[in-house]
Amino acid sequence: MPINKKSKINNIITWLHLWLGLVSGIIVVIVSITGCLFVFQEEISSITRHDVLYVNPPANHQQVLPLSTLQAKAAKALGSDAPLTFTTTYTSPERSWEFMSYVPGDPDALTYGGTMKVYKSVFLNPYTGAITGEVNYKKDFFMIVKGIHWSLYLNDAIGQRIVGWSTFIFVILLITGLIMWWPKKWNKKNRDNSFKVRWKAKFKRLNYDLHNVLGFYTFIIALILGLTGLVWAFQWFNKAVYATATLSTKPITYPTFNSDTTAVVALTSPVDYAFQQIKQVYPEAKRYATSTVAGKSAAIGFSAYGHEGTYYDANTLYFDQGTGKRLGDVLFKKQNLGAKIIAMNYDIHVGAIGGLAGKIIAFLVSLVCASLPITGFYIWWGKKRKQKKKYKKQLKTWNRYQAQKNGVLQPSNTPAFGEKPELLEQ
């Protein structure tokens, strides 16, 4: 490639990196910081809400109460304005069980919280049915953090677009940043400049290394975090990921199951029967979850999760709510590659796919992502100040030269008449 053409491309890349960074910087900082805070929300909540989330299992190996009994107690505790919509049970004998109510609010509300009328849970001791506590997620710290991360705590129609396009720009910045980082020659000096942070250097150099070097080391994970964020932000990107993984434009489809409303009701407690069935099929699961059945024709769906802190590995069985007949299933292992990637998106995004180590990596990379717009701004600001000082110095020299030329000023320390100073930069 000709040198002039290559230089022009580099100038365009540098220009894009600068101005796209200035445009999206503050949003990237906010989204990255809230991402850091949210990564360990389960671990922190297990400490701050230990008495709510954990119980002392009875020493006599007492069996848990029927799920239907616990659901009735939870529904009463939630109240008539907060119908039970979702139940999560755990195989760990020390865990309380969660009974959630979610009621949508005003879809046109300005804020994220305004789009939810009710979002709360009660936790019950599965052995006694006693309420261990209640959590109003609308006012929960981590849910507010999630709302800011998701849409700047604005309505999705507004906030998600801002966050989505800022994330899209961030992905472009990562790519242009890698191109700018790439050494022209792989000699020792360039390798040291590209791979080492000079921790004892002056602020200007240290700031540059924190932006340049840490940006390189976190590039892959930061790119993954950005791309998984785009899967939620834009439907077209979601479809593109699925189509790329499956080499097909055919959308994801899941089977639907319905109960036979004409069949003779053979079960007094359909949810208890379904619960027992899924525990027999997946005894190794860490937790089970079900949504409250809506209508007589709806099927009971029960999901089993292989890990307590992930969501991708769900295997869901469906049962007729009248006869208990197993109607079908949606199993993770049977999904195509595209559906598996989409299902894993959340767990990849928060690092849970890699366990505690994965979350630590996601936290540290998010922290670096939050720093990149700040360190980048200081690089730009430093160059701007340097150019301004240089311009003032040149202007002063030029004025002295003009004064000397016109016979107004001829001190001994000025350039001789007819000697031109350094030209001003345009």
N, C-alpha and C positions, 0 to 999 in steps of 0.2 A: 504494500500500500504506500502511495506517495506520502512524503513527510507532511506536506501542507494539508492533505486530506485527513491524515491521521490526527494532526494537531487540531484541526477544525472539529473533528468528532470528540476529541478529549475536552475541548472547550465547551461543547454542547452538553456533555455529560456532567462536567463541573458546574455549569450554569443550572442544569436541572437539579442536581444534588443540593445546591445552595438554596434555590428559591422554593423548591418543593419542601425542603426541610424547614424553612422559615414559615411556610404556610401551614404545615401540619404539626409542627413541633409541640405546641402546647397540648394538643389532643393526644399525641403519642405519649407524652409525659403522664397525663392523667390516666390513660388506659393502662399503661405499663405499671404505674404505682398501684392502682386498684387491683391489677392482676397479681402483683406481689402479695398484697394483703389477703386476697381470696384463696390463694393456693393452699394455705394451711388452715382453712376455716374449720374443717372437720376435726383436726388435731387440737386446735385451740378450743373449740366448743366442747370437746370431750373433757377438757380441764375446767373451763369456766362453768359448764353445766353438768358437772359430774353427777350431782344428786338427781338431776332430771333424767339423764340418759342411762344411768346405771342403777341396778338394784342388787340386793343381797339375796342370792338364790337360797331357798329353804334347805336346811340340812337333811331333811327326811326325803329328799328327791321328789318333792311334790310336783305333780304334773301341772302344766299351764292350764288355765281356764279355756273353754271352747272359744274360738275366735269370734263367733257370733255374739257370745255373751260380752266379750270385751268391746266389740263394736257398738253394742247397745249402750254400754256405760260411757263410751267415748262420745257417742252421738248426743247423749244427755248433757255431758259436760260442755260440749261445743255450743249447744243451744240451737234453737230453731232457725236462727238467721245464718247459721254456719253449718250446713249439711255435710256429713262425712263424705268425702270424695275419694280418699286414697288411704290405704293401710300398708304399713311396712312392719314385718316381723323379723326377728333375728334368731339364729340358731344358737348364738352365744347365750349361756344361761344367765350372764350378768347384765344383759341389755334389756332396757325397757322397750316397749313397742310403741310405734308412732302412728297416730290417727290424725290425718290431715283434712282440713277443709279449705277448698279454694273456690271462690266465687268471683267471676270477672266483674270489673267495674265499668266505668265509662270509657269506651274505646277511643273517644276523642279527647280525653283528658290531656292536659299539657304535660303532666309528670308521669314517670314510670309507676309510682305508687298509686296514682289516681286511676290507673287502668285495672286495679285490683280492688274489689270491694272487701273480700275476706281472703286472708292468706295466713292461716295459723294452724297449729297442731297441739294436741294434748298427748302426753306420754303416760302410759299405764304400766303398772307392775303386772306382768302376765300371769303371776301366780295368785295374786290376791285381787286384782282389778282396781287397786288403789291408784289414784292419779299422782304421778311423781312430779308433774309440772306442766306448764303451758308456755308455748312460744308463739308470739305474734310476729311473724316474719316480715310484716309490713314495716315494723319498727326495729327489726333486728339489724345490728351493725353490719354483719356480713352480707345480708340481703341488700342493704343500701349500697354497700361497696359494689356488689354484683350489678345493681341497677346503674351505677355510675359507669362501671366497666362496659356494660352492655349497650347503653344508649345515653350516657351522660345524665342519667336519671330523668330523661325526657321521654315523651311518648315515642314508641318505636318508629312511627312514621317520620319523625324528625330526627331523633337522636341516633337511631341505627344508621341512617344515611350518613350523618356526620362522622360517626365512628367507623363505618364501613369504608368510606372513601379515604379517610385519614389512614386507615390500615392498608388500603390499596396503595396509597402514596408511600407508606412506610416500606412496603415490599419493594417498590421501585427504588427507594433510597438505599435499601440493603444491596441491591444489584449494582447500582451506580457506585455505591461506596466500595464494593469489592473491586470493581474495575479501576477506581482511583487508587485503591490500596496496592494493586498489583505492581510489584517492582519492575522497572524497566530493565534492570540487569540484576541477576541473582548473585551479586558479589557479597562479601562478608558485611560491608557497611550497610548495604540495602537490607540484608537479612536481619541485621541487628535493629535497624530502624522499623522494620515491618513486624517483627516477632517479639520484641522486648519492650517492656515499659520501664522507662528510666525514673524510678520512684524517687531518687534523690535530686532529680533535675529541677530547674526553676519551674514556676507555675505554668508558664507558657508552653514549655516543652512537655511537661507532665500532662497537661490538659490535652495536648495534641496526641500523645501516646494513648491516653485513656479512650479517646475517640477512635483513633486509627487501629490500634492493636486489639483492644477489647472488642471493637466492632468486628474484626476479623474472626477472633476466637469464638464468638457467639453467633456467627453468621448462620450456620445451618439450623441451630435450634430456634433462633429468632425468626428465620424464614418459615419454619414449621409452625411456630406460634402465630405468625401473621397469616399464613395460608389457611390454617384451621379456623381462625377468626373470620376470614372471608367466606367460609362455607356457610356460616350463619347469616352473615351480613347481606349476601346477594344470592338469590335463587339461581341466577344464571351461572354463578360460580359453583354452587352446589351441584347443579346438573352437569357442569363441565367436568368436575372431579369424578362423578359417577360414570359419565360417558367415557372418560379416559381410562378408568379402571376396568370397565366392562367391554370397551370397544364397541359400544352400542348406544344409540340415542333413546332406546326404549326406557321409559321412566321406571322407578322402583314401584312395585305393586305388592301389596300384602293381601292375603285372603281374608274374607270377612266371614264370621260365624254367627249364627242366630239360633236361639232356643226354639224348640217346637212348642208353640202355644196351644196346640190341639192335643198334645200328649197328656196322659194322666200324671199328675204330680206325685212323684214317689219319694221325695225327700222333704224332711221337715226343716233341715238346715242345709241348703245347697252350698253355702260358703264354707261350712265346716267340712263337708264331703270333699269339695274341690281342694281345700287346704291339705287334707290328709293324702289325697291322691298325688299332688305335686311333691309333697315331702317324701313319698315312697319312690317316685320316679327320680328325684334329685336330692337324695339324702345328704350329699356332700355340700350343698349350697350354703352360703353364709347368710343369706337373707331371702325372704319371699315378699312379694308385693302384689296387691290387687286393687283395682278401681271399683268403686261401688257400682253395682249393676243399675242401669237406668232403663226401666221399661221391662215388660214381660218377655219380649222377644230377644232381648240382649243376652249374650252368652257371658258366663263368668270367665274372666281371663286372669290367670295366676302366673306370675313371672318368678323364676328362680335365678339368683345371681351367684356366680362362682366366687366372687370376692366382695368383701364388705364395702370397699371404697371405690368400686368401679361400676359402670353402667352398661358397657358395651356387650358384656358376656351374658345377656339375658336370654333365657329360654322360656317361652310363654306357652302354656297349655290352655285350651278353651273347653269349657264344659257346659252342657245344657243345664240351665238353672232349675229345671223341673225334674228331669230324670237322672241327672248326674252323668249322662253319657259324654264320653270324651269326643269332642267334635273335630279337633285338629290341633295344630301347633304352629308356632313360628320359632324356629331354632336358629341360633347364631351360626352353627356349623353348616347349616344348609343354605345360608345366604351366599350370593355371589360376591366377588371381591369388592365391587363398588358399594354394595349395601353394607358390607363389613367395615369398610373405611369410613363411611358416613356414620355408622353406629359407634365407631371408636373415636369420633371427632372430639367429643367433650373430654374424654379421658386422656387423649393426646394433648389437647390444649392446656389442661391444668397439670399435666405431668403424671397423673395418677396411673397411667398405663405402665409406668416404670416403678410403681410403688413409692416408698419414701424417697429413694434416691432420685426418682424421676421428678418428684415435686420439688426437691432441693434444687435440681438443675433448672427447672422452670422458674423458680423463684429468683435464682441468681441471674439468669438470662434476662428475665423481665426487669430486674434492677438495672442491668446494663442498658437495656433498651430505653429505660426512663432517663438514663444519663446521656445518651447519644445526642438528643436535641440540645441539651444544655451545653455539653462540651463542644458540640458543633457550632452553637451560637457564639461561644467565647472565641473560637477560632476565627469566625467571620468578623466579630467585633474587634479582635486584636488586629487583623489585617486592615480593617477599615480605619482604625485609629492610626496605624503605622502609615497608611497612605495619606491620611489627613496631615500628620506631622511632616511627612516628606514634602507634601504639596506646600505647606506653609513655609518650610525652609527654602524651597526653591523659589517661592514667590518673593520672599524677603531678599534672596540673592539677586533675583531679577530686578527688583525695585532699586536696589543699591547700584546695580549695573547701569540702569537707566538714569539714575541721579548723577552718577559719575560721568556718563556719556554726555549729559546735558550741562555739565559743568557746575552742578549744584553741590555734589558731594565727591570729594576725592581723598578719603582717608587712606593711610598707607596699607591698611589690611584689606582693601577692596581690590578686585581684579583690575589689572591695568586697562587703560582706555583701549577699546577695540577688542579686548579679550572677552569671549562670550562664556557665561556660566552654563551649567548643565540645563538643558532645555526642560521646560515644564512638561510633565506627563499629561497627556490628554485624558 
